[in-house]
Amino acid sequence: MSDGLEVALQKRADLNQYGSNKRLLFALQLMFDIEDIGTVAATSLTDHPNDKSCDLLYIDRGAGRVVLAQGYESENTTKLQAPGRKAATLHQAVNWLFNKSEPDGVPDALRVAWRELHDALTDDSIGDVAIWYVHNLPESQQVTGELQAARDAAYAQLRHGYPDSEIEVSCEEMGRERLSERYENSQTPILVADTFTIEVPGAFEERGDKWTALCTSVPVSWLHDRFEQHGAVLFSPNVRDYLGSRRSQSNINNGIQETVLHEPTNLWAYNNGITALVHDFSFTDGTVEITGLGIVNGAQTTGAIGSVPAGDIGQESHVLTRFIRRNDPETVRSIVRFNNRQNPTQASDFRSNDGVQRRLVREFQHLGVVGYNGGRRGGAEDVIRRPGENHLSAEVAAQALAAFHGESGVAYHEKSKIWEQDAIYSRVFPERVTAEHIVFVASLLRAIEMEKARLGRIAGEARTEDETELFEWFGLRGSIMLAAEAIGTARETLIGEAVSDAYVLRFKKNLTMSEAARVWEPIVESLLAFAPGQLRDPLVTSTLRNRQAVDTALRNFRSQVVAARKHNRATYELFVDQVVSR
């Protein structure tokens, strides 16, 4: 599995100057899509005889991110794990780096790094701290345990030094397999790797600086057979699946099928054709041979043709086709984006192929939650056949994550930016996010919505005074997202212990969305009693746009929750029994 990664590393001669830190910098560039890694290396590498076990300290104020990393490159790659003692030394880095008192006895370079970090922390510009151990050996439980201990120590230091800041601390061992998986996910996939021979009426080539294309017309029967053989896997580079066909004059795909059935010779003229990525192509004497196939644009055409019963296809017809040989990854990404800009898309469509979303789709399938498509709009089952109650869309998941983790304003006002802007997207969907955690936060959002609906079902005169006040508060725009953030802010009071990384929170059992929401119900009912008094101002004065007002309201809310904890102990303990917090 790691062959592709190792080949890519070997080709990065520009990173050879950094010696044993080459893999570490490659990982940083891969994870955060850094264009100029050389500039980052000049300021972020801290590898030094007296480096306090910190090889790299990466600070990104714009993204609110800090990475503290240790690297290791073994000459003997047959070893079963990386040295645990190397991971354990990260404790030393944590102790001096996150201590608010200026350190003594360290080199000036490290002192400057410490000062830059604490300036950012003082300005409250950092919300996420990651501790990495990057190496070229298999991952192990021993190393994971050491990293978790370093993570918890860093969290304790930050809580002590910056008690008013909301900072989450995570840790990750990026060994050979995990880093290789990240690398493979970063490549635009062509999942159909077969070689195909196609009889065509003719072909010609077009070339650009970083691409070569073969333009031709392929038989409808050939497209039909490919869809029958591979299905939606054909559309791996596409931001949208086949949307399905309904009998409607306005439905494009139904129109394609009608043309195939009743006017097959006109299909070439009526249809825009398809664009596909391939590994290679050739054309000789009326025959095209391609290796690999990933349809970038034309999923609806292919799916509509492929859904027609083979016996119903009449006279043979053709579809205009461009096979583009994939060379430069950035050019490929642009081809995908601009081809799909010709059709209506959502911002989330363009995230559907990144590694995080593909993994989350698999995890939700394993959990039995339907509807989560990783931002990819338009699977036939998603659009035509609406699923039942155990359903979660990627858009709602994104809003729930943003709100719970401290960005209710983004969740309410700027939900499209979660998918459009890299900095926001990486905060809301960090690499460590899991489907289980998304169920945890999205079910909270659903429980809040259920509480609002419950109050709405009570006749006005039958509501108590408290219920009336809460129902009126729910009428304020942004209240549901603010409620989710407020409860997220009070998570440690709920759990009864420090939560180093809120993204680890999940339910112990595999619950449906409805079951999970019911677990949240008593918590929501208990905590939202404070909402009308403490969470009203930022909604009335700025509808969540004044962050200072939001933060003040959240502090007041959390204080009320802390004060009331002993009166709600039984409710909290029942909830805690069903939650994993580490």
N, C-alpha and C positions, 0 to 999 in steps of 0.2 A: 504493500500500500504506500510505502514511503518513497518508492523509486522516483515518482514525479517530483516530489519535493527535493530530493537529493540532486536530481538533474538540474532543477531550477537554481539551486544554491551553487552548484558548480559553475553555472553560466554567469553568476553575478560576480564577475571579476572586480567590479567597482567596490565590493565589500571586503575584498581580500586584505585590504590595508588595516582592517580592524581586528584581524587575527581571530582569537577565540570568541570575540563578540559578534562575528559575522552572522551567526544564526540568530542571535538575540535581536540584532537590528532588522534582519529579514522578518522576524516575527512581528516586530513593532510596525514595520511598514505594511505588512500583510493585514494586520488587525485593524489599523486605523487609516489605511489607504493614503499613506504619506507619500507625496510626490518627490520631495527632495530629502531623501534620508541622510544624505551627507551633511546638510545643514543641521539636521536634528542631532546627528552623531556628535557634531562639534560642540554642542552645548549640553547634551544629555548623558554622554558617557562619563562615568566617574571612576572607571577602573584604574586603580592606583595601589601601590604597595600598602598604603594605609587608607584603603577605601571604605573601611568599616563594613566590609562585606556587601557593598552596594556597587554593582557594575554599571547600573544605569538608573538615572532619575529623570523621567520625562514628565514635564509639566505643560499642560495645555489649558490655559485660562479660558480660551474661547469655548472649549468643550467641557470645561469644569473637571478635568481629568488629571490624575497623577498615576504614573506607573513606576514602581520600585522593583527592579529586577536584578536577578543573579543569573549568570550564564555558566554553562559547563559543556565542554566538548571532550568526549572520551575518545582516545585513540583505539581502544578496544570496544568495538560496537557490539560484541557478543555478550557483554555483561547484561544481567537481567534487570538492573535498575541503576539509577544515578545515585551518587553518594548521599546518604541522608544527612551526613554532617555538613555538607555544603548548603543544603536547605536550612539546616538548623542555624547556620551563621546569619541568616536573614534576621534573626532576633536582634543581633547586634545592630544591624542597619536600622531596624525599627526603633530601637531604644534611643539612638542618638538623633535620628532624622526627625522623628515626630515629637520629640521632647521640645517644649516651648522655650526652654532655657537655652541660650546660645551655647553651642558645644565648645569645649576647650581641647586643644591638642590635636586638631585635625588640619589637613592641608587647606590652604586658602580656597582651592577649587571646590572642596566639599563645603566649606563655610559659606561660600557664595551660593552653592546649591541649596543649602539649608535656609539661607536668608530668602532666596527667591521663593522657596516653598512656603515659608511662613508669611511672607508678604501676601501671597495668594490666599492663604488660609485666613489671614487677618481681614482681607477684603471680601471674604466669604465667596471667593471665586471657584472653590473646589467642592464638588459634591460626590466625587467618586475616586477612590484610591484602590489601585490594583497591585497585588504583590505576585510577581512571577518568578518561576524557576524554569528556565529554558535550557534544554539539553538534547542530546542525540541518542538517548537510550529509552527503553520502555518506561511507562509510568508505574508508580508503585504506591501502595497504601502507606508505607513508612514516610515517604516524601510528602504525601498529601497531609498526613498528620502534622508534620513539622510546619508546613505552610499554614495550616489552619491555626496553629498556635501563634504563629507570627501575625496572622490576620487579626486574631483577637487581641493581641498585645497592642497592635497599631490602633485598633478601634478604641481601646481603653485610654491610650495616650491622647488621641484626638478628642475624645469626650471630655477628658480632664482639661486640656488646653483651650478647647473651643466649644464650650458646652452649649452655646446658642446656635452652632452650625449643624446642619443636617448633612453628615458625611457617611457614606457607605463604604465599607472596606471589603474587598473580595480577594481571593487568592486562586492561583491556578498553576498546576504543573503542566508545562507545555513540552512534553517529551516527543519522541519520534512519531508515534502514531497520532497523537492529538494535533500536533502541528501539521502533519501531513494531511489530515482530514480537513483542516482549515484551508490549506493550500488548494486541495482539490475542489473545495466548495467555492473558492474564489474564481475559478475558471468558468467561463460560460460553457455549459455542457452541451455536447452532442451525444446523447445517450444511445442513439441507434448507430452502431458502428459498422453495419453490414456494407458490403459492396453490391451495387446494383448496376445492371446493364439495361439501357432503355433505348428502344427504337424511336427515333425522332425525325421530323421532316427536315431539320436543318439546325444549325447553331452558329453562334459567333461569340468572340471574347471581347470583354471590356476590361480595362485596367485602371487602377488608381495608384497612388503612392504606396498604399499598404494593403491593397486588396486586388484580387483578380476574380472576374465573374464570367460564367458561361451562360449566355442567354439562348433559350430554346423554347419549345412547346412540348409538354409531356402528355401522353394519352390519359384520358380520364380513367380508363380501366387500371392503369398503373397506379394512380393516386388512390383509387378505391382499394386495391389490393394492399397497399402500404398501410392505409388506415385500419383495414381489417386485421393486418398482421401485428401492428405495433400500437394502435390506438393513440391515446394522448401523449405517450412517450415521444412521439414525433415532434411535439411542440415544446420540447425542453428549453430552447432558447427564447421562447415566446412569452410575453408578459400576460397572455390570456389563453385559456383553454378554449376548446370548441364550445360554443354557447348553446348548441342544440337547435332544434327546428320546431316551430309552432306554426299552425295553419293560420297565418295572418299575412295580409298584403304588405304590412310594414316590416315583417320579419325577413331579413336579408337571406338567411340560410334556407328558409322554406322556398324563397324565390330561386336560389341556386338549384335546389332539388327539382323544382318544377321545370327549370331550363334543361337539366340533365335528362329528365324523363320525356319532355315534350318538344324541346327545341335544341337537341344536343349539338347540332352544327353551329348554333349561334353562341354557345357558351364562351368560346374564345373572345368574341367581340363584346359580350355583355360583362365579362368578369375581369377584374384587375390583375388576376394571376397570383402567383405565390413567389416568395423569396425564401431561400433556404441556405443555411450554412452547411458546408461540407468540408471534410478533411482534404479531399483532393478530387479532381475531375479530369476527364479527357474526352475528346470527340474525334471519331474516325469513321468516315464513310457511312454516315447516317446512324451511328450508334454512339450514345453517351454512356460513359462509365463513371460512376461517382462512388466515393468511399465516405461513409458517414452521412447522416441526414438529420438536420434539425431545422424545422420550419419556423422562420422568424415572423413572416407575415403571410397570411393565407390559411390560418388555422380554421377559419369558418368555411372557406372554400373546400379544404381537404375533408373536414369533418362532415360537411353536408354531402359531398360526393360519396364519402365512405359509408354514410348511413343509408344510402339508397340500396335496396336489395340488388345483389349482383345480377340476378336474372331480369331485373326491370330496366337496366341500362340499355338504351337502344343503340342507335348508330354511334360509332366511335367518334369522339371529339377530343379536342386538346385544350390545355390550359397553359397560358404564357407563364414561363418559369425562369427565374434567375438562380443559379447555383453559385454562391459566393464562397471562395476558398478562404478559410479563416487563417489569418496570420497574426496580426497585432491585436492583443486582447482589448486595448482601449478602442481601437477602430471597430472591433466586433461589438463592444458595448454601445458605441454610437450607432452602428447599423441597427441594432435591436431597438434602441430608443427612437430614432428618427423614422424607421419604418412604421412603428406603431403609433407615432404622432399623427399619422394620416387618418386614424380612426379614433373615436371617442375613448379615452382611457381615464382611469382615476390615478391619483398620485401613488396609491398603494400598489398599483399594477407593476411599477418599475422596481419594487423591492422583492417581488415574488420569487426571484431566482437567486437571491443571496443565500448563503449557507445557513444563517440563523433561521430564516423562514422555511427553508426546505426541511431542516431538522424539526422545527416546531410542527409542521404538517404531519410528519411521521409520528411524533409523540402524541399529538391529538388523536390520530387514528388508533394508536395503541390504547389510549384512554377511553376510546369510544365516543369522544366528543365530535360531533359532525359540524360541518360548515366552515371550519377554520381552513382557509385556503392560502394562508401565507401572503395575503395581499393580492393574490392572483384572481382577478375577476373573471367570472364567466364559465366555470365548469358547468356542464349540462345539468348535473344533479343540483348544483348550487342555485342556478337561475330558474330552472323550470319546476323542479320538485322541491318545494320548501321543506326543510327537515323539521323534526319535532322539537320537544322542549330541551333536549340535551344538545343545544346548538350554540355556537359562538362564532361570530364573524371576526375577521382580523381587525377591522376598523374599531369595533367595540373593545376588543382586547387591547388595542393600542391606547385608547382613551382611558381605560381602566388602569393600565400600567402607569401612564403619565400622571394621572390624578393621585393614585396611591403613593407614588414615589415623589410627590412634591411639586407637580406641575399642573395644577388644576386649571390655571389660565390657558395653558397650551391645550389641555384636553378639551376645554370648552370652546375657546375662541379660534384655535389654530390647529385643529386636529389633522388637517392635510399636511401641515409642516412636519408632523411626526415622520411622515414618509418622504417628504421632499428634501428636508435639510439633514445632511449627514450628522451634524452634531446632535440634533434633537433625537434623530432615529437611534443613534448609538447609545444615548442615555436611556431611552425608553426600552429598546431591545438590545441590551448588552449581550455579549456572547454567552454569559452564564444564565440567561433567562431560560426557564423551562415551561413546558405546557402545564405542569402541576401548579407552578406559581401563578401562571396566568389564570387558571381556574380559581385559585384562591382570591385574586384581586377582582376578577370579573364577576365572580359570584357575590362579592361585597357590593359592587355597583348594582347588580340585579336586586339584591336585598334592599338597598336604599330605594330603588325604584318601586319595589313591592310595598315598602312602608308608605311611600307617597300614595300609591294606588289604594292601599288599605284605608288611609285617612280620607281619600276621595269618596270611598264607598259609604262612609258614615254620613248620615244626614246632618246638615249644619247644626240643627238644634240639639242633636244627640251628642255632639262632640263636647268633650270637656274643654276647659279654658286652655289647658296645656296643649291638647290636640289641635285646637283652633289656631293657636300661635304657631305650632309646627307646620300645620297645613298652609298657613299664610307664608311662612318662611320658604316652604317648598315652591311657592309660586314665584319666588325670585329667580331670575335667570342665572344659571350657573350653580344653583344650590346643590344639585346632586353631585357634581364633580368636586365642589368644595367639601361636601360631607365625606366623600371618599378620601380626599387628602387629609382631612382632619382625623379620621379614624386611623389612617395610615400613620399619621404623626404620633398617635397615642399607642402605637403597637407594643412598645416595651411595657407600658402600664398594663395592657391587656395580657401580654404573655407572662409578665412578672419577672423578666430577666432581660439582660442586655441582648440585643439582636445585632450582631456584627454586620450582617449583610441581609437586608430585608428581602432580597431576591431568593433566599433559601426558604422563606415561609411557604408552607403548603399543608394540605390536609393529609393525615396519616392514611386514610382509606381513599380508594379511587371512587370519588363521589360524582354523580351527575351534576350538571350545572344547577338544577333545581334543588337537589339534595344539599349541595354546598351552600346555596343561598339560604336554605332553611337553617343551617348551622349558624349563619351570620345573623339571623333575624333577632334573637334576643339581645345580641350585642348592639345592633343598629338601633333597636327600640330604646335601649338603655342610654346609649351615648348621645343620640340625637335630641334627647331632652334638653341638652345644653346648647343646641344649635341656635334657636331663636335669640337667646341672650348674647352668645359669644361670636356667632358667625354671620351676623346680619350686616355689619358695617361694610366689609369689602364687597358685598353684593350690591348694596344700595348705592354706595358712593362711586364705585368704579367697575362693578361687575368683574371682579378678579384682575383687573388690569394694574392696580396699584399693589405691587408685591409687598411693600412695607405694611400696608393695611392688612393684607392677607396674613403675613407672618405674625403681626400683633394679635390678630384674631385667633390664630392657631395656638399661640402660646397661652392665651387666656383659656381656650378650650381645653388644652392639655392639662392645665392647672386644675380645672374643674374635674376632669376625669381622675386625676391623681387623688384629689381630695375626696372623691366619692368612691374610691376603689373598695374600701373596706365594707361599704354598704352593698356593693355589687359583687362581692367575692365569689359567691356561689355561681353566679352567671359567668364570671370570667373563668373560673376553674373548669366549669363544664366545657367551655370553649377551648381552653388550653389543652384539655385532654384529647382533643381531636386534631391538634396542630403540631407540625414539626417545625422547630425554629432554629435548627443548627444543620 
